[in-house]
Amino acid sequence: GHTTGPSLNNDKLYKFAYSTEVYVDRAKASLQKSAGYRISSGVDVNLLWRNPDNDDNQLIKVTIKDVQVENVNERPAAKNIFKGKSTEKIIGKEYLEALQRPMVLELVRGKVKSFYSYQNEPVFTQNIKRGLASLFQLQLHSGTAQEVDVSGKCNTTYHVRQDQVTKIKALDSCEIEKQGFTSHNQILDVSTKTTSATIYVLEDSFIKSIKAEENYVLLLNSRRKTGSKIVSKQRLELKSVQAGPGLIAEKQAANVVKNLDSSYVAVSLVAEPVKSKCKKCPSLSEHWKSIREHMYPEKLSKAEAARSFLSFIQNIRKATKEEILQIIRSENKELLPQIVDAVTSAQTPASLEAMLDFLDFKDASTSILQERFLYACGFASHPSEMLLKSLTDKFKGDIANEEIRETLVVVMGALIRKLCDREGCKLPAVMEAKRLILSRLEKAKKDDNVRMYLLALKNALLPEAIPMLLKYAESEEGPISTVAVTALQRYDPSFLTKEVKETMNRIYHQNRKVHEKTVRTAAAAVILNSNPSYMEVKNILLSIGELPLEMTKYMLSMIQDILQFEMPSSKIVRQVLKDMRAHNYERFSRTGSSSAYSGYITRGPDVSSTYSLDILYSGSGILRRSNMNIHIFDRNSELHAIQVVIEAQGLETIIAATPDEGEENLDSFAGMSAILFDVQLRPVTFFEGYGDLMSKMFSATGDLISVVKGLILLTDYSQEIQLQSGPRASTEFLGGLAIDISGGMEFSLWYRESKTNIKNRVAMFTAGNTEVDSFFVKTGMETTLEVETTLDFISTVQFSQYPFLVCMQMDRAESPFRRYVTKYESLPSGRRYTARRGKAELLAGNEYPLHQENSNMCRKVFGAQSDSSSNWF
């Protein structure tokens, strides 16, 4: 009768040659130089039983024999790790015996209904058998089906043409237990492409040959040249058909199997997860000793610090809470902050418990470590609900240091956002943290508390918080309304409703009350960045002539920047300008020193980065706000890499100048606020109040105040891959950043000059490892990238005349950039083959040209400065 699956002839023994190959290499490389290995063997197949009531139900016996393990590419004798070793020596006697024990498959209409093997067989050999057994599953008519095989339960499509069948498996649809995680932001993550195809050639209603190939390609989104691929190939070819054992007469398949060997059991065809034990791996404390010297604070701008940080995280992830605490409790004060960064970034239950055990928030003396812990939580690459819950519990308890309380709630905001981005908004811990922040904000009386909860909302970006932000934006004084308006600036424009736009317009045009320039310009930025209407743009342009001098100059500069940098609203701005041209010339020719400017730092095929600098002065030449931003974006997503805002007010008294209208009663204040990788940090105060200002001014050494220092885990990608030939592969990409940002402000009354300086020193290290683990042999590839760089931003103001001279400089020092690729093959005995290639280059430094007007000013400032000595005061 006709069968819908392959059919074997009675009393025959089919002898096949089987090979399975694995290759690991760079994504674009040809396979000739890849690392890998080949396992080849004979495979005997014969029919045991056919259901008397249904031809299409067969039992077949499959036996692997004459196993060989060899290189997948020719290697000279000295580099061949298998040379001079018998298969038994390579695989191990017990494993080889297990591999060569026969298995039995029950086929129904070509699909594997049951897979019989031995219960206590090692998982590694069992998975290799599953890989072979899965090849015998096929259907002889075109169409799609959900099938269970070694890869899990997968969507499979068949194309049948005469004696050829092609089977396409959609690997990303496979349901199988696997561990892993991805990075929070897509730009920092890894993308994967997978394919699996098997071609069958049939002859005499059974298999003549099978060729299967499966590909996994992994690419770093931020630099798609960096990546890896795993290729797994299987071939089964019929060599001969001989006379074989006869059929067994039975009604039930199960009885046949039982009589054959009573130890047979039906096991799942889906591969089981397995990992080989590491025999010579160092303990956590041994590993720490080997990297310790690179982790001192003064070395944090070196790539070696970032490299050590990543390898430390990998080892902490395997460690117990006790092992982690042992290191924390035995280390000195200088190294502890870096250890806290690494332990917190590991994000395992054990590492979190160790940190919560070690840190006592009731003790103010360890506040530096508490802060490092909290920021590392804020930067978490895949935060858990447990983490947010633990922080919420701490917030409800006693906290000795007020700044830590503030940092804690700001970080809770960041975690709410990350969990919501991953469909976790309805988790109990997230609901509770949201409720806590919103209800405490409503009850808050003190300005400091209000600011703290607003900063938390600036991180959380909850749609339901918008009405509260509007209330504080419009009704409060400068510093508070600034936080509320800048929080609105961070929302996606799609959330900014008609109500938001109306409030921002009222603030900018001061319809209800007088607002500070800093708040008005921030409100204008919200309007212009969220699809403004024709009338909104027209009203802003009409207002420009009526503004105080410096604000006029700032707004003009902002409009020019929108046009020059082709921002989304540039079309509508051009339209309005065209219609207003006639009565407008004098309005657009104002003098002043404030400015806004954007430009590209890098434009690449994968990601680009932009910087923007804007500076607003008071009429007397004293800085009100300087704002530096760097954004990184690709086709689909954006990352606010850094923002450093320096704000100052009420400083006119120092140079005996008149404050601007409406700003006569402002307290003297200067401070700095930063955003790092989408997380708003707790603002830092340089000085507050006239007395504090004077004492700091006369003791000013020009030393910079550290704003952020530490180690941050940016890319954090780890996935397990089940290959259809049986082995398990794993891939890991980690990217770390050692960062040191500092800033300062200094005055010289003598030369009537002030300087603002922001120094960003960073070192980045990215490490990728893709490995196939077959227990008796491992093969893989490691990729590393490292770069160190410094970005300086200095603005010098001379206010001895009006308009005063302002020179802004943004420089990037030359940066060493190194990349290496190492391919390897290794045996558990330690015998290892490696091939390493690398490239080191020096990326040239760069002075960013900002804008022409600025370049002209700098010539004047530095021309005038040469005759003044550098003595301040």
Beta strands, then each sheet from edge to edge (+ up, - down):
strand 1: 12-25
strand 2: 35-51
strand 3: 54-70
strand 4: 103-108
strand 5: 111-118
strand 6: 143-149
strand 7: 152-161
strand 8: 164-175
strand 9: 180-181
strand 10: 190-203
strand 11: 206-220
strand 12: 223-243
strand 13: 264-267
strand 14: 595-603
strand 15: 608-617
strand 16: 623-633
strand 17: 638-649
strand 18: 669-676
strand 19: 679-680
strand 20: 684-688
strand 21: 705-722
strand 22: 728-748
strand 23: 753-773
strand 24: 778-798
strand 25: 805-812
strand 26: 815-826
strand 27: 832-843
strand 28: 846-847
sheet 1: 6+ 7- 8+ 10- 11+ 12- 1+ 2- 3+ 4- 5+ 13-
sheet 2: 9+ 21- 22+ 23- 24+ 25- 28+
sheet 3: 9+ 21- 22+ 23- 24+ 26- 27+
sheet 4: 14+ 15- 16+ 17- 18+ 19-
sheet 5: 14+ 15- 16+ 17- 18+ 20-
end
